[in-house]
Amino acid sequence: LNIRRKLASRSDRVKSVDLHPEEPWMLCSLYNGTVHMWNWQSQTLLKTFEVTELPVRSSKFIARKQWIVTGSDDLNVRVFNYNTMEKIKTFEAHSDYLRCVAVHPLLPYVVTCSDDMTIRLWDWEKNWECKQTYEGHSHYVMQVVFNPKDPNTFASASLDRTIKVWGIN
């Protein structure tokens, strides 16, 4: 195992990380309700987004829009411009804690999953309209990820001991 960089910083618990596809930037979602944007090459903290008072479980870059999208325990999705730090949008996405957000590689979609046992597909070009709600898990849905070989499908992992593959059409 070859560790290229190790970022050492006093922090609250890290709930997720994401890497920017072009820049040497990393997002860290923290239990204390903030999201840190680091330059992993220089090991410097670039920005701190004060998202909420509750844990932020997931944050992802949407590089083509210069945004980050976050999901947190206050049931909300928030979208920020990562250059200006302007908050673009806040909306209640689920009726229980959000566990994960995933960004579609081509379409203007974000998928969220939650302890409410649902997965939701959001369209940012239609003012973050919920295009579809996916039901079928019998416990908390912990993670969603788009299929890189077929972006019309995504997978979900749940505490009900199942992994399911879903279509977005």
GUFI-340501 format. One line per field, with one value per residue (C-alpha): residue in three letters; chain; x, y, z. Coordinates in nm, 3 decimals. Layout:
BEGIN
nuvo: c(ALA|...) $
lumvex: c(A|...) $
u: c(X|...) $
v: c(Y|...) $
w: c(Z|...) $
***
This chain:
BEGIN
nuvo: c(LEU|ASN|ILE|ARG|ARG|LYS|LEU|ALA|SER|ARG|SER|ASP|ARG|VAL|LYS|SER|VAL|ASP|LEU|HIS|PRO|GLU|GLU|PRO|TRP|MET|LEU|CYS|SER|LEU|TYR|ASN|GLY|THR|VAL|HIS|MET|TRP|ASN|TRP|GLN|SER|GLN|THR|LEU|LEU|LYS|THR|PHE|GLU|VAL|THR|GLU|LEU|PRO|VAL|ARG|SER|SER|LYS|PHE|ILE|ALA|ARG|LYS|GLN|TRP|ILE|VAL|THR|GLY|SER|ASP|ASP|LEU|ASN|VAL|ARG|VAL|PHE|ASN|TYR|ASN|THR|MET|GLU|LYS|ILE|LYS|THR|PHE|GLU|ALA|HIS|SER|ASP|TYR|LEU|ARG|CYS|VAL|ALA|VAL|HIS|PRO|LEU|LEU|PRO|TYR|VAL|VAL|THR|CYS|SER|ASP|ASP|MET|THR|ILE|ARG|LEU|TRP|ASP|TRP|GLU|LYS|ASN|TRP|GLU|CYS|LYS|GLN|THR|TYR|GLU|GLY|HIS|SER|HIS|TYR|VAL|MET|GLN|VAL|VAL|PHE|ASN|PRO|LYS|ASP|PRO|ASN|THR|PHE|ALA|SER|ALA|SER|LEU|ASP|ARG|THR|ILE|LYS|VAL|TRP|GLY|ILE|ASN) $
lumvex: c(A|A|A|A|A|A|A|A|A|A|A|A|A|A|A|A|A|A|A|A|A|A|A|A|A|A|A|A|A|A|A|A|A|A|A|A|A|A|A|A|A|A|A|A|A|A|A|A|A|A|A|A|A|A|A|A|A|A|A|A|A|A|A|A|A|A|A|A|A|A|A|A|A|A|A|A|A|A|A|A|A|A|A|A|A|A|A|A|A|A|A|A|A|A|A|A|A|A|A|A|A|A|A|A|A|A|A|A|A|A|A|A|A|A|A|A|A|A|A|A|A|A|A|A|A|A|A|A|A|A|A|A|A|A|A|A|A|A|A|A|A|A|A|A|A|A|A|A|A|A|A|A|A|A|A|A|A|A|A|A|A|A|A|A|A|A|A|A|A) $
u: c(0.000|0.150|-0.003|0.061|-0.063|-0.185|-0.387|-0.352|-0.591|-0.788|-1.142|-1.477|-1.562|-1.534|-1.850|-1.752|-1.497|-1.511|-1.240|-1.274|-1.232|-0.982|-0.846|-0.645|-0.941|-1.110|-1.440|-1.473|-1.822|-1.803|-2.016|-2.011|-2.220|-1.943|-1.784|-1.415|-1.260|-0.891|-0.612|-0.474|-0.147|-0.052|-0.237|-0.410|-0.767|-0.922|-1.277|-1.516|-1.888|-2.106|-2.388|-2.599|-2.583|-2.629|-2.399|-2.334|-2.328|-2.237|-2.108|-2.014|-1.866|-2.077|-1.778|-1.965|-2.174|-1.899|-2.120|-2.108|-2.419|-2.462|-2.697|-2.737|-2.923|-3.157|-3.326|-3.204|-3.005|-2.801|-2.619|-2.330|-2.117|-1.769|-1.601|-1.817|-1.951|-2.300|-2.582|-2.773|-3.055|-3.185|-3.474|-3.613|-3.537|-3.644|-3.836|-3.531|-3.151|-2.987|-2.707|-2.561|-2.582|-2.462|-2.425|-2.515|-2.211|-2.403|-2.761|-2.867|-2.957|-2.867|-2.977|-3.022|-3.087|-3.209|-3.304|-3.665|-3.584|-3.631|-3.411|-3.500|-3.395|-3.371|-3.344|-3.155|-3.261|-3.622|-3.560|-3.463|-3.793|-3.819|-3.842|-3.886|-3.899|-3.764|-3.904|-3.817|-3.569|-3.690|-3.422|-3.202|-3.047|-2.681|-2.529|-2.615|-2.373|-2.418|-2.294|-1.995|-2.058|-2.433|-2.527|-2.896|-2.859|-2.745|-2.698|-2.811|-2.688|-2.914|-2.903|-3.172|-2.872|-2.948|-2.796|-3.041|-2.983|-3.231|-3.302|-3.354|-3.592) $
v: c(0.000|0.329|0.632|0.935|1.202|1.201|1.499|1.549|1.790|1.806|1.751|1.619|1.275|1.254|1.103|1.103|1.227|1.317|1.413|1.679|1.531|1.794|1.994|1.854|1.918|1.695|1.744|1.616|1.595|1.631|1.523|1.880|2.008|2.155|2.056|2.123|2.164|2.072|2.092|1.742|1.823|2.124|1.986|2.320|2.386|2.596|2.657|2.568|2.549|2.597|2.370|2.289|2.220|1.846|1.593|1.620|1.258|1.314|1.582|1.561|1.788|1.877|2.011|2.099|2.348|2.450|2.327|2.100|1.916|1.801|1.570|1.592|1.477|1.778|1.607|1.874|1.882|2.197|2.320|2.567|2.734|2.620|2.931|3.198|2.983|3.116|2.887|2.806|2.590|2.424|2.180|1.905|1.581|1.305|1.244|1.100|1.137|1.158|0.904|0.956|1.168|1.064|1.280|1.149|1.172|1.322|1.418|1.695|1.441|1.380|1.067|1.070|0.792|0.800|0.632|0.672|0.363|0.551|0.674|0.990|1.123|1.504|1.715|2.041|2.178|2.162|2.350|2.028|1.856|1.502|1.296|0.960|0.793|0.439|0.210|-0.150|-0.152|-0.257|-0.075|0.236|0.296|0.376|0.435|0.499|0.498|0.537|0.259|0.399|0.154|0.225|0.560|0.478|0.245|0.289|0.061|0.102|-0.063|-0.103|-0.228|-0.476|-0.679|-0.621|-0.439|-0.338|-0.210|0.046|0.219|0.592|0.561) $
w: c(0.000|-0.111|0.062|-0.158|0.081|0.436|0.552|0.923|1.087|1.406|1.295|1.387|1.251|0.873|0.723|0.353|0.102|-0.266|-0.515|-0.783|-1.133|-1.252|-0.959|-0.664|-0.435|-0.182|0.001|0.357|0.508|0.883|1.176|1.311|1.017|0.803|0.475|0.422|0.078|0.083|-0.170|-0.118|-0.299|-0.087|0.218|0.272|0.375|0.096|0.219|0.497|0.422|0.730|0.621|0.929|1.302|1.241|1.072|0.699|0.582|0.218|-0.017|-0.383|-0.646|-0.948|-1.139|-1.459|-1.258|-1.012|-0.729|-0.432|-0.317|0.043|0.231|0.606|0.916|0.902|0.602|0.358|0.039|-0.005|-0.313|-0.300|-0.564|-0.464|-0.605|-0.443|-0.153|-0.239|-0.133|-0.453|-0.316|0.002|0.005|0.224|0.041|0.280|0.600|0.784|0.777|0.436|0.405|0.060|-0.253|-0.600|-0.910|-1.254|-1.485|-1.781|-1.696|-1.453|-1.185|-0.824|-0.639|-0.260|-0.012|0.342|0.665|0.542|0.326|-0.002|-0.285|-0.473|-0.813|-0.841|-1.159|-1.106|-1.447|-1.325|-0.998|-0.819|-0.897|-0.760|-1.079|-0.906|-0.566|-0.544|-0.276|-0.200|0.086|0.432|0.633|0.605|0.262|0.326|-0.017|-0.380|-0.673|-1.048|-1.275|-1.472|-1.760|-1.780|-1.623|-1.671|-1.372|-1.015|-0.716|-0.357|-0.038|0.263|0.619|0.511|0.382|0.016|-0.276|-0.546|-0.899|-1.028|-1.361|-1.403|-1.699) $
***
